[in-house]
Amino acid sequence: MAKITIGREEEYRDSNFKLHNGLSSVLLVLIIMALISFATLSIASANADLKLTRKMMERTDGYYAATKAAENKLAAIDETLQTLFETAEDKDSYFAAAGKGSTFTQQISETQNLVITITYLYPEKEGDTFYRIDQWTVETDTDKLDYNEDLPVMK
């Protein structure tokens, strides 16, 4: 071996470590396998997100459809109460014809309903409303729920 001198009198020799031709191929295969694993996990995650997004879209569409139907029903009640107000002689005859209030539901999905409770009001001056919304809630029928308790996890 040749003796190399750089500034100091140190001898640099070839080390015993040699990079074999097959090692770079094995390293390349391992890197490609890691990238394929990450790509597969990304696709699985994106697919799960897509399914969840579709479920949420269906629930949101159902809620807004039920809300629209409830608002249409409230508009019809408002018209009816206005007619009763115009034809009633006084407050007592208005409430005798209209009642005190009502509760109705609009279906959102197989397991959920939008429940609306209103109390009828007698308008004292122009611009007052004919009803007050006391409840506007989503109720879930837990008896109809089907829980999926199957998880692919080792116990």
ROZALO-232666 format. One line per field, with one value per atom (N, C-alpha, C, O, CB): atom name; x negated, y, z negated. Coordinates in Angstrom, 2 decimals, always signed. Atoms other than C-alpha are relative to their C-alpha. Glycine has a CB too. Layout:
N
atom <- c(CA ...);
east <- c(X ...);
north <- c(Y ...);
up <- c(Z ...);
END
This chain:
155
atom <- c(N CA C O CB N CA C O CB N CA C O CB N CA C O CB N CA C O CB N CA C O CB N CA C O CB N CA C O CB N CA C O CB N CA C O CB N CA C O CB N CA C O CB N CA C O CB N CA C O CB N CA C O CB N CA C O CB N CA C O CB N CA C O CB N CA C O CB N CA C O CB N CA C O CB N CA C O CB N CA C O CB N CA C O CB N CA C O CB N CA C O CB N CA C O CB N CA C O CB N CA C O CB N CA C O CB N CA C O CB N CA C O CB N CA C O CB N CA C O CB N CA C O CB N CA C O CB N CA C O CB N CA C O CB N CA C O CB N CA C O CB N CA C O CB N CA C O CB N CA C O CB N CA C O CB N CA C O CB N CA C O CB N CA C O CB N CA C O CB N CA C O CB N CA C O CB N CA C O CB N CA C O CB N CA C O CB N CA C O CB N CA C O CB N CA C O CB N CA C O CB N CA C O CB N CA C O CB N CA C O CB N CA C O CB N CA C O CB N CA C O CB N CA C O CB N CA C O CB N CA C O CB N CA C O CB N CA C O CB N CA C O CB N CA C O CB N CA C O CB N CA C O CB N CA C O CB N CA C O CB N CA C O CB N CA C O CB N CA C O CB N CA C O CB N CA C O CB N CA C O CB N CA C O CB N CA C O CB N CA C O CB N CA C O CB N CA C O CB N CA C O CB N CA C O CB N CA C O CB N CA C O CB N CA C O CB N CA C O CB N CA C O CB N CA C O CB N CA C O CB N CA C O CB N CA C O CB N CA C O CB N CA C O CB N CA C O CB N CA C O CB N CA C O CB N CA C O CB N CA C O CB N CA C O CB N CA C O CB N CA C O CB N CA C O CB N CA C O CB N CA C O CB N CA C O CB N CA C O CB N CA C O CB N CA C O CB N CA C O CB N CA C O CB N CA C O CB N CA C O CB N CA C O CB N CA C O CB N CA C O CB N CA C O CB N CA C O CB N CA C O CB N CA C O CB N CA C O CB N CA C O CB N CA C O CB N CA C O CB N CA C O CB N CA C O CB N CA C O CB N CA C O CB N CA C O CB N CA C O CB N CA C O CB N CA C O CB N CA C O CB N CA C O CB N CA C O CB N CA C O CB N CA C O CB N CA C O CB N CA C O CB N CA C O CB N CA C O CB N CA C O CB N CA C O CB N CA C O CB N CA C O CB N CA C O CB N CA C O CB N CA C O CB N CA C O CB N CA C O CB N CA C O CB);
east <- c(-0.83 +0.00 -0.88 -2.01 +0.95 +0.77 -1.11 +0.15 +1.20 +0.45 +0.02 -2.01 +0.37 -0.22 -1.40 -0.46 -0.16 -0.31 -0.02 +1.53 +0.35 -1.39 +0.68 +0.55 -1.55 -0.66 +0.70 -0.32 +0.26 +1.56 +0.35 -0.84 -0.71 -1.80 +1.21 +0.58 -1.55 -0.46 -0.19 +1.01 +0.52 -3.19 +0.99 +0.65 -1.36 -0.97 +0.02 +0.14 +0.05 +1.37 -0.13 +0.49 +1.46 +2.14 -0.83 -1.39 +3.82 +0.01 -0.63 +0.72 -0.05 +4.59 +1.46 +2.36 -0.68 -1.36 +7.63 +0.52 -0.18 +0.03 -0.59 +9.95 +0.50 +0.52 +1.15 -0.52 +11.37 +1.45 +1.95 -0.10 -1.40 +14.90 +0.05 -0.55 +0.70 -0.18 +15.88 +1.49 +2.20 -0.80 -1.40 +19.21 +0.16 -0.40 +0.46 -0.21 +20.36 +1.11 +1.94 +0.36 -0.99 +22.45 +1.42 +2.34 -0.33 -1.33 +25.40 +0.63 +1.85 -0.06 -0.52 +25.73 +0.83 +1.87 -1.14 -0.77 +26.91 +1.33 +2.33 -0.81 -1.26 +29.52 +0.97 +2.16 -0.28 -0.84 +30.83 +0.55 +1.73 -0.80 -0.43 +30.98 +1.08 +2.06 -1.20 -0.99 +32.88 +1.34 +2.40 -0.54 -1.21 +35.38 +0.72 +1.94 -0.32 -0.60 +35.95 +0.66 +1.75 -1.05 -0.57 +36.56 +1.27 +2.26 -1.01 -1.19 +39.01 +1.13 +2.29 -0.32 -1.04 +40.87 +0.59 +1.79 -0.58 -0.49 +41.11 +0.92 +1.97 -1.17 -0.83 +42.49 +1.33 +2.37 -0.75 -1.24 +45.03 +0.90 +2.12 -0.31 -0.79 +46.12 +0.67 +1.85 -0.88 -0.57 +46.63 +1.08 +2.10 -1.08 -1.01 +48.53 +1.28 +2.38 -0.54 -1.17 +50.83 +0.76 +1.99 -0.45 -0.64 +51.50 +0.71 +1.79 -1.03 -0.63 +52.25 +1.29 +2.28 -0.97 -1.21 +54.74 +1.09 +2.25 -0.32 -0.98 +56.44 +0.59 +1.79 -0.63 -0.48 +56.68 +0.90 +1.93 -1.19 -0.83 +58.05 +1.35 +2.37 -0.73 -1.25 +60.66 +0.91 +2.12 -0.28 -0.79 +61.78 +0.55 +1.69 -0.86 -0.46 +61.98 +1.13 +2.08 -1.16 -1.05 +64.08 +1.32 +2.37 -0.42 -1.22 +66.56 +0.60 +1.82 -0.31 -0.49 +66.81 +0.61 +1.63 -1.13 -0.52 +67.31 +1.36 +2.25 -0.99 -1.30 +70.13 +1.08 +2.21 -0.11 -0.97 +71.85 +0.41 +1.59 -0.58 -0.29 +71.57 +0.82 +1.67 -1.30 -0.76 +72.89 +1.46 +2.37 -0.62 -1.38 +75.96 +0.71 +1.88 +0.00 -0.61 +76.60 +0.31 +1.38 -0.93 -0.21 +76.20 +1.14 +1.98 -1.27 -1.11 +78.50 +1.34 +2.32 -0.22 -1.23 +81.11 +0.44 +1.62 -0.19 -0.34 +80.91 +0.57 +1.58 -1.24 -0.47 +81.31 +1.33 +2.13 -1.04 -1.30 +84.18 +1.10 +2.18 -0.03 -0.97 +85.95 +0.22 +1.34 -0.47 -0.11 +85.22 +0.87 +1.71 -1.38 -0.81 +86.71 +1.47 +2.35 -0.50 -1.39 +89.85 +0.60 +1.77 +0.08 -0.50 +90.16 +0.28 +1.28 -1.00 -0.23 +89.81 +1.23 +1.96 -1.24 -1.22 +92.49 +1.24 +2.26 -0.02 -1.12 +94.76 +0.23 +1.37 -0.24 -0.13 +94.04 +0.62 +1.39 -1.37 -0.61 +94.94 +1.50 +2.29 -0.67 -1.44 +98.27 +0.70 +1.82 +0.20 -0.58 +98.92 +0.11 +1.11 -0.87 -0.02 +98.05 +1.17 +1.85 -1.32 -1.14 +100.60 +1.33 +2.25 -0.03 -1.22 +103.24 +0.25 +1.37 -0.08 -0.14 +102.57 +0.36 +1.12 -1.28 -0.35 +102.75 +1.48 +2.16 -0.88 -1.43 +106.14 +0.86 +1.88 +0.30 -0.74 +107.35 -0.04 +0.95 -0.57 +0.14 +106.04 +0.92 +1.55 -1.45 -0.84 +107.86 +1.49 +2.28 -0.31 -1.43 +111.15 +0.42 +1.62 +0.30 -0.35 +110.97 +0.46 -0.02 -1.20 -0.53 +112.93 -0.91 -1.06 +1.39 +0.90 +110.51 -1.04 -1.09 +0.79 +1.10 +107.53 +0.53 -0.05 -0.84 -0.54 +109.65 +0.54 +0.32 +1.11 -0.53 +111.43 -1.13 -1.02 +1.03 +1.16 +108.06 -0.63 -0.88 -1.05 +0.61 +106.56 +0.96 +0.52 -0.47 -0.97 +109.80 -0.04 +0.10 +1.43 +0.06 +109.49 -1.37 -1.49 +0.35 +1.36 +105.72 -0.56 -1.25 -0.92 +0.61 +104.83 -1.19 -1.43 -0.44 +1.15 +101.76 -1.31 -2.22 -0.13 +1.24 +99.11 +0.07 +1.10 -1.21 +0.04 +98.01 -1.43 -2.39 +0.61 +1.28 +95.20 +0.11 +1.09 -0.40 +0.01 +94.29 -1.42 -2.39 +0.61 +1.32 +91.44 -0.16 +0.81 -0.20 +0.37 +89.67 -1.10 -2.07 -0.45 +0.98 +87.73 -1.27 -1.22 +0.59 +1.31 +84.01 -0.56 -1.00 -0.98 +0.48 +83.01 +0.83 +1.81 -1.54 -0.74 +84.19 -0.06 +0.84 -0.56 +0.18 +82.88 +0.10 +0.06 -1.33 -0.02 +83.14 +1.21 +1.65 -1.26 -1.12 +85.99 -0.31 -1.00 +1.31 +0.07 +86.10 +1.30 +2.37 -0.24 -1.17 +88.49 +0.12 -0.82 -0.08 -0.25 +90.03 +1.22 +2.28 +0.21 -1.10 +92.19 +0.18 -0.78 -0.27 -0.28 +93.89 +1.14 +2.02 +0.33 -1.07 +96.08 +0.64 -0.05 -0.54 -0.70 +98.74 +0.06 +0.24 +1.43 -0.03 +98.66 +1.11 +1.52 -1.36 -0.99 +101.22 -0.77 -1.28 +1.20 +0.77 +99.60 +0.69 +1.86 -0.20 -0.54 +100.09 -0.09 +0.76 -0.74 +0.16 +98.80 -0.46 -0.85 -1.00 +0.40 +97.98 -1.48 -2.32 +0.25 +1.38 +94.82 -0.30 -1.33 -0.95 +0.20 +95.19 +0.24 +0.99 +0.92 -0.14 +94.94 +1.20 +1.72 -1.28 -1.15 +97.71 -0.41 +0.44 +0.80 +0.47 +95.54 -1.43 -2.15 +0.10 +1.36 +92.36 -0.52 +0.17 -0.08 +0.59 +90.07 -0.65 -1.59 -1.06 +0.53 +89.41 -1.04 -1.94 +1.13 +0.92 +87.59 -0.24 +0.69 +0.57 +0.41 +85.67 -1.19 -2.33 -0.36 +1.07 +83.67 +0.06 +1.09 +0.08 +0.11 +82.48 +0.02 -0.79 -1.30 -0.10 +83.54 -0.34 +0.09 +1.41 +0.44 +81.98 +0.69 +0.70 -1.53 -0.64 +83.88 -1.08 -1.47 +1.17 +1.12 +81.20 +0.40 -0.46 -0.56 -0.44 +83.34 -0.25 -0.44 +1.49 +0.20 +82.88 -1.46 -1.78 +0.78 +1.42 +79.12 -0.60 -0.29 -0.77 +0.71 +76.95 -1.48 -2.15 +0.28 +1.40 +73.57 -0.88 -0.60 -0.23 +0.99 +70.64 -1.13 -1.92 -0.53 +1.02 +68.43 -1.11 -1.93 +0.61 +1.03 +66.26 -1.18 -1.11 +0.56 +1.21 +62.81 -1.09 -1.27 -0.46 +1.07 +59.94 -1.25 -2.32 -0.34 +1.11 +57.71 -0.26 +0.68 +0.28 +0.34 +55.86 +0.24 -0.07 -1.47 -0.27 +56.92 -1.02 -0.98 +1.41);
north <- c(-1.17 +0.00 +1.24 +1.24 -0.01 -1.24 +3.52 +0.80 +0.79 +0.82 -0.83 +5.83 +1.42 +2.00 -0.03 -1.33 +9.14 +0.91 +0.56 +0.01 -0.93 +12.11 +1.33 +1.90 +0.18 -1.29 +15.21 +0.81 +0.58 -0.16 -0.88 +17.80 -0.72 -0.31 +0.66 +0.75 +15.29 -1.34 -1.73 -0.17 +1.31 +12.01 -1.09 -1.97 -0.25 +1.06 +9.92 -0.86 -0.41 +0.59 +0.95 +6.90 -0.33 -0.82 -1.28 +0.33 +6.51 -1.26 -1.32 +1.18 +1.26 +3.01 -0.33 +0.21 -1.14 +0.47 +1.35 -0.71 -1.51 -0.95 +0.67 +0.26 -1.37 -1.73 +0.85 +1.34 -3.20 +0.03 -0.99 -0.84 -0.11 -1.90 +0.19 +1.11 +1.18 -0.12 -2.50 -0.09 -0.91 -1.11 -0.01 -1.73 -1.00 -0.84 +1.44 +1.02 -4.79 +0.45 +1.28 -1.37 -0.38 -4.50 -0.36 +0.37 -0.66 +0.45 -6.38 +0.83 +0.87 -1.42 -0.78 -4.10 +1.18 +1.47 +0.49 -1.14 -1.12 -0.48 +0.23 +0.75 +0.54 -3.32 -0.35 -0.06 -1.25 +0.33 -4.60 +1.28 +1.34 -0.83 -1.28 -1.03 +0.63 +1.18 +0.95 -0.54 +0.09 -0.75 -0.13 -0.07 +0.80 -2.78 +0.35 +0.47 -1.51 -0.36 -1.91 +1.38 +1.57 -0.03 -1.34 +1.76 -0.05 +0.59 +0.98 +0.12 +0.85 -0.68 -0.28 -0.79 +0.66 -1.52 +0.95 +0.93 -1.25 -0.97 +1.23 +1.01 +1.36 +0.73 -0.95 +3.66 -0.62 +0.03 +0.52 +0.69 +1.08 -0.15 +0.01 -1.41 +0.11 +0.51 +1.32 +1.35 -0.46 -1.32 +4.24 +0.36 +0.95 +1.07 -0.29 +4.54 -0.79 -0.26 -0.34 +0.84 +1.65 +0.55 +0.60 -1.46 -0.59 +3.21 +1.31 +1.59 +0.25 -1.25 +6.55 -0.26 +0.44 +0.81 +0.34 +4.95 -0.52 -0.15 -1.06 +0.52 +3.08 +1.14 +1.16 -1.05 -1.14 +6.28 +0.90 +1.36 +0.81 -0.84 +8.26 -0.67 +0.01 +0.27 +0.72 +5.55 +0.10 +0.29 -1.49 -0.13 +5.65 +1.42 +1.62 -0.36 -1.40 +9.46 +0.23 +0.96 +0.97 -0.15 +9.23 -0.58 +0.03 -0.68 +0.61 +6.85 +0.86 +1.04 -1.40 -0.86 +9.10 +1.28 +1.75 +0.33 -1.22 +12.17 -0.24 +0.60 +0.53 +0.32 +10.48 -0.17 +0.28 -1.28 +0.15 +9.50 +1.36 +1.62 -0.88 -1.33 +13.05 +0.82 +1.61 +0.73 -0.72 +14.41 -0.45 +0.38 -0.23 +0.51 +12.14 +0.52 +0.91 -1.53 -0.51 +13.19 +1.49 +1.94 -0.25 -1.43 +16.86 +0.28 +1.15 +0.68 -0.16 +16.58 -0.32 +0.39 -0.89 +0.37 +14.82 +1.06 +1.37 -1.32 -1.04 +17.48 +1.22 +1.77 +0.38 -1.21 +20.35 -0.23 +0.70 +0.49 +0.31 +18.61 +0.04 +0.56 -1.40 -0.04 +18.14 +1.42 +1.80 -0.89 -1.40 +21.75 +0.78 +1.59 +0.65 -0.68 +22.96 -0.37 +0.49 -0.35 +0.43 +20.86 +0.61 +1.00 -1.55 -0.59 +22.15 +1.49 +2.00 -0.21 -1.42 +25.76 +0.23 +1.20 +0.63 -0.09 +25.19 -0.21 +0.48 -1.03 +0.25 +23.77 +1.19 +1.54 -1.28 -1.19 +26.76 +1.16 +1.94 +0.40 -1.06 +29.11 -0.24 +0.71 +0.05 +0.32 +27.29 +0.28 +0.79 -1.48 -0.28 +27.52 +1.52 +2.01 -0.63 -1.46 +31.22 +0.60 +1.50 +0.59 -0.48 +31.80 -0.32 +0.50 -0.62 +0.41 +29.85 +0.88 +1.31 -1.48 -0.83 +31.82 +1.44 +2.10 -0.02 -1.35 +35.09 +0.09 +1.06 +0.43 +0.04 +34.11 -0.06 +0.64 -1.22 +0.08 +33.15 +1.33 +1.74 -1.13 -1.30 +36.44 +1.04 +1.83 +0.48 -0.98 +38.45 -0.26 +0.68 -0.03 +0.34 +36.61 -0.07 -0.05 -1.32 +0.13 +36.34 +1.34 +2.40 -0.53 -1.22 +38.81 +0.53 +1.74 -0.26 -0.41 +38.84 -1.10 -2.11 +0.30 +0.92 +37.06 -1.39 -2.40 +0.57 +1.29 +34.31 -0.81 -2.02 +0.22 +0.74 +33.42 -0.44 -1.47 +0.86 +0.38 +33.39 -1.28 -2.22 +1.14 +1.19 +30.88 -1.19 -2.34 +0.30 +1.09 +28.87 -0.68 -1.89 +0.53 +0.57 +28.41 -0.59 -1.63 +1.07 +0.42 +28.08 -1.06 -1.97 +1.18 +0.88 +26.24 +0.71 +1.89 -1.34 -0.59 +26.82 -0.17 +0.64 -0.62 +0.26 +25.36 -1.36 -2.03 +0.08 +1.31 +22.29 -0.51 +0.24 +0.06 +0.67 +19.82 -0.87 -1.59 -0.85 +0.87 +18.14 -0.44 +0.18 +0.71 +0.55 +16.06 -0.11 -0.28 -1.38 +0.23 +15.81 -1.05 -0.95 +1.33 +1.09 +12.68 +0.47 +1.03 -1.24 -0.29 +13.18 -1.26 -1.25 +0.55 +1.30 +9.54 -1.08 -0.78 -0.20 +1.11 +6.11 +0.06 -0.42 -1.34 -0.01 +6.78 +1.39 +1.51 -0.59 -1.36 +10.57 +0.78 +0.65 +0.73 -0.88 +13.05 +1.40 +1.58 -0.53 -1.38 +16.81 +0.32 +0.22 +0.98 -0.25 +17.75 +1.51 +2.15 -0.77 -1.43 +21.23 +0.18 -0.39 +0.69 -0.34 +22.55 +1.51 +2.27 -0.51 -1.44 +25.94 +0.34 -0.49 +0.45 -0.53 +28.02 +1.14 +2.02 +0.49 -1.05 +30.19 +1.28 +1.23 -0.46 -1.30 +33.89 +0.86 +0.69 +0.71 -0.97 +36.64 +1.31 +1.91 +0.20 -1.22 +39.61 +1.23 +1.50 +0.18 -1.20 +42.78 +1.22 +2.11 +0.27 -1.13 +45.16 -0.51 -1.67 +1.04 +0.38 +45.12 -0.40 +0.27 +1.18 +0.50 +43.14 -1.11 -1.78 +1.13 +1.11 +40.71 -1.32 -1.39 +0.14 +1.32 +37.03 -0.74 -0.40 -0.82 +0.80 +34.46 -1.23 -1.90 -0.43 +1.17 +31.76 +0.23 +1.09 -1.30 +0.01 +31.16 -1.44 -2.37 +0.53 +1.35 +28.20 -0.31 +0.37 -0.10 +0.41 +26.46 -1.11 -1.22 -0.45 +1.13 +23.40 -0.22 -0.20 -1.31 +0.33 +22.66 -0.93 -0.48 +1.31 +0.94 +19.50 -1.23 -1.56 -0.43 +1.27 +16.36 -1.10 -1.10 -0.08 +1.13 +13.21 -1.28 -1.49 -0.09 +1.26 +9.84 -1.16 -1.23 -0.15 +1.19 +6.59 -1.06 -1.73 -0.52 +0.92 +4.46 -1.46 -2.32 +0.24 +1.39 +1.32 -0.50 -1.70 -0.13 +0.38 +1.36 +0.00 -0.41 +0.94 -0.05 +1.86 -1.40 -2.23 +0.90 +1.27 -1.05 +0.29 +0.76 -0.71 -0.27 -0.77 -1.07 -2.27 +0.08 +0.91 -2.33 -0.13 +0.80 +0.49 +0.21 -3.80 -0.92 -1.38 -0.56 +0.85 -5.83 +0.85 +1.54 -0.80 -0.73 -4.31 -1.01 -1.98 +0.98 +0.95 -6.07 +0.26 +0.58 +0.12 -0.22 -5.75 -1.31 -1.98 +1.17 +1.22 -8.62 +0.23 +1.30 -0.43 -0.13 -9.27 -0.79 -0.82 -0.49);
up <- c(+0.00 +0.00 +0.00 -0.49 -1.21 -0.11 +0.67 -1.27 -1.92 +1.21 +1.19 -2.13 +0.41 +1.33 -0.70 -0.33 -2.10 -1.18 -2.32 +0.34 +1.06 -4.08 +0.30 +1.38 -0.13 -0.17 -4.62 -1.25 -2.31 +0.21 +1.11 -6.88 -1.13 -1.51 -0.53 +1.10 -9.64 +0.53 +1.67 -1.15 -0.38 -9.53 -0.39 -1.17 -0.66 +0.29 -9.66 +1.22 +2.36 -0.42 -1.09 -7.62 +0.20 -0.71 -0.28 -0.32 -5.92 +0.84 +1.89 +0.74 -0.72 -4.82 +0.29 -0.34 -0.80 -0.27 -3.33 -1.24 -1.85 +1.24 +1.16 -6.08 +0.41 +1.59 -0.60 -0.26 -6.41 +0.48 +0.97 -1.24 -0.42 -5.64 +1.51 +2.07 -0.73 -1.44 -2.04 +0.30 -0.27 +0.78 -0.40 -0.46 +1.14 +2.22 +0.43 -1.02 +1.41 +0.95 +0.59 -0.64 -1.00 +4.52 -0.42 -0.08 +1.32 +0.39 +3.02 -1.11 -1.23 -0.43 +1.11 -0.02 +0.48 -0.10 -0.88 -0.52 +2.01 +0.58 +0.48 +1.08 -0.53 +3.72 -1.13 -1.03 +0.86 +1.16 +0.38 -0.62 -0.98 -1.05 +0.55 -0.94 +0.88 +0.36 -0.16 -0.93 +2.15 -0.11 -0.10 +1.44 +0.15 +1.78 -1.30 -1.31 +0.04 +1.28 -1.90 +0.05 -0.50 -1.11 -0.13 -1.08 +0.84 +0.49 +0.63 -0.85 +1.70 -0.77 -0.64 +1.28 +0.80 -0.66 -1.04 -1.29 -0.69 +0.97 -3.27 +0.69 +0.14 -0.69 -0.73 -0.68 +0.42 +0.37 +1.24 -0.37 +0.52 -1.23 -1.14 +0.61 +1.23 -3.11 -0.35 -0.69 -1.17 +0.29 -3.66 +1.00 +0.63 -0.01 -1.02 -0.38 -0.28 -0.15 +1.41 +0.31 -1.37 -1.21 -1.20 -0.27 +1.17 -4.78 +0.37 -0.15 -1.10 -0.44 -3.11 +0.76 +0.56 +0.87 -0.76 -0.73 -0.94 -0.79 +1.09 +0.95 -3.59 -0.84 -1.10 -0.92 +0.78 -5.63 +0.84 +0.35 -0.53 -0.88 -2.67 +0.26 +0.33 +1.33 -0.22 -2.04 -1.24 -1.10 +0.33 +1.24 -5.70 -0.13 -0.54 -1.24 +0.05 -5.54 +1.00 +0.70 +0.30 -1.00 -2.37 -0.50 -0.33 +1.31 +0.55 -4.03 -1.10 -1.14 -0.55 +1.08 -7.09 +0.56 +0.07 -0.98 -0.62 -4.90 +0.64 +0.54 +1.04 -0.62 -2.99 -1.06 -0.86 +0.85 +1.08 -6.26 -0.55 -0.78 -1.13 +0.53 -7.56 +1.00 +0.59 -0.34 -1.02 -4.26 -0.02 +0.08 +1.40 +0.07 -4.47 -1.24 -1.16 +0.01 +1.24 -8.08 +0.12 -0.29 -1.20 -0.16 -7.23 +0.95 +0.69 +0.49 -0.95 -4.21 -0.65 -0.44 +1.24 +0.70 -6.35 -0.99 -1.09 -0.71 +0.98 -9.05 +0.70 +0.26 -0.83 -0.67 -6.61 +0.73 +0.84 +0.99 -0.60 -4.80 -1.07 -0.83 +0.69 +1.09 -8.14 -0.49 -0.82 -1.17 +0.40 -9.07 +0.98 +0.57 -0.10 -1.01 -5.79 -0.15 -0.07 +1.41 +0.18 -6.33 -1.26 -1.27 -0.07 +1.25 -9.91 +0.18 -0.32 -1.14 -0.23 -8.78 +0.89 +0.69 +0.65 -0.81 -6.13 -0.87 -0.71 +1.14 +0.90 -8.82 -0.93 -1.22 -0.83 +0.84 -11.07 +0.77 +0.21 -0.56 -0.83 -8.19 +0.14 +0.10 +1.39 -0.10 -7.78 -1.33 -1.33 +0.41 +1.32 -11.54 -0.19 -0.73 -1.14 +0.11 -11.41 +0.77 +0.27 +0.51 -0.80 -8.64 -0.68 -0.72 +1.41 +0.69 -10.55 -1.23 -1.47 -0.41 +1.19 -13.75 +0.37 -0.35 -0.82 -0.43 -11.85 +0.38 +0.04 +1.19 -0.35 -10.42 -1.26 -1.34 +0.91 +1.26 -13.91 -0.75 -1.36 -0.88 +0.67 -15.29 +0.63 -0.07 +0.05 -0.71 -12.63 -0.23 -0.24 +1.49 +0.17 -13.21 -1.47 -1.75 +0.67 +1.42 -17.03 -0.54 -0.16 -0.81 +0.60 -19.09 -1.10 -1.27 -0.57 +1.07 -22.02 -0.24 +0.46 -1.30 +0.32 -23.60 -0.37 +0.05 -1.14 +0.44 -25.19 +1.17 +1.24 -1.04 -1.16 -21.96 +0.94 +1.60 +0.76 -0.81 -20.15 -0.53 +0.22 +0.02 +0.60 -22.61 -0.02 +0.01 -1.42 -0.05 -22.64 +1.37 +1.47 -0.29 -1.36 -18.87 +0.31 +0.95 +1.03 -0.35 -18.67 -0.93 -0.48 +0.01 +0.99 -21.86 -0.65 -0.41 +0.64 +0.71 -24.02 +0.76 +0.61 -1.38 -0.73 -21.73 +0.65 +0.63 -0.93 -0.64 -19.84 +0.08 -0.04 +1.41 -0.19 -19.36 +1.23 +1.41 -1.26 -1.17 -16.11 +0.29 -0.16 +1.23 -0.32 -14.74 +1.51 +2.25 -0.67 -1.39 -11.42 +0.00 -0.76 +0.72 -0.04 -10.54 +0.71 +1.80 +0.69 -0.59 -9.88 +0.65 +1.79 -1.07 -0.49 -9.51 -0.68 -1.36 -0.28 +0.62 -10.63 -1.52 -2.20 +0.49 +1.44 -14.13 -0.62 -1.85 -0.34 +0.55 -14.49 +0.47 +1.61 +0.38 -0.29 -14.63 -0.50 -1.51 -0.65 +0.43 -14.84 -0.72 -0.13 +1.22 +0.82 -17.66 -0.24 -0.71 -1.35 +0.14 -17.70 -0.89 -0.64 +1.38 +0.90 -20.53 +0.04 -0.13 -1.46 -0.05 -20.21 -0.94 -1.20 +1.45 +0.84 -22.48 +0.78 +1.29 -1.40 -0.72 -20.89 -0.84 -2.06 +0.38 +0.66 -21.73 +0.59 +1.73 +0.13 -0.48 -21.46 +0.24 -0.70 -1.04 -0.27 -19.69 -0.60 -0.32 +1.51 +0.65 -21.75 +0.92 +0.86 -1.31 -0.91 -19.08 +1.36 +1.49 -0.56 -1.36 -15.39 +0.01 -0.59 +1.00 -0.09 -14.62 -0.99 -0.86 -0.22 +0.93 -17.53 +0.71 +1.69 -1.24 -0.62 -16.70 -0.58 -1.64 -0.19 +0.42 -16.97 -0.81 -1.40 +1.21 +0.75 -18.56 -0.46 +0.05 +0.85 +0.51 -20.52 +0.10 -0.31 -1.48 -0.09 -19.80 -1.34 -1.76 +1.17 +1.30 -23.11 +0.12 -0.70 -0.89 -0.17 -21.81 +1.48 +2.29 -0.66 -1.37 -18.62 -0.17 -0.13 +0.87 +0.31 -19.27 +0.90 +1.48 -1.46 -0.71 -17.58 -1.05 -1.97 +0.89 +0.93 -19.41 +0.75 +1.88 -0.63 -0.58 -18.74 -0.70 -1.93 -0.08 +0.54 -19.20 -0.17 +0.79 +0.93 +0.26 -20.85 +0.14 +0.27 -1.38 -0.17 -20.58 +1.42 +1.64 -0.35 -1.40 -16.81 +0.43 +1.54 +0.89 -0.35 -16.92 +0.01 -0.84 -0.97 -0.11 -15.83 -0.19 +0.73 +1.39 +0.30 -17.51 +0.62 +0.49 -1.52 -0.56 -15.68 -1.01 -1.17 +1.39 +1.00 -18.35 +0.49 -0.31 -1.24 -0.59 -15.98 +0.43 +1.44 +1.19 -0.38 -15.93 +0.31 -0.43 -1.14 -0.36 -14.19 -0.85 -0.32 +1.51 +0.90 -17.26 -0.74 -1.18 -0.98 +0.73 -18.88 -1.48 -2.01 +0.26 +1.43 -22.47 -0.78 -2.01 -0.36);
END
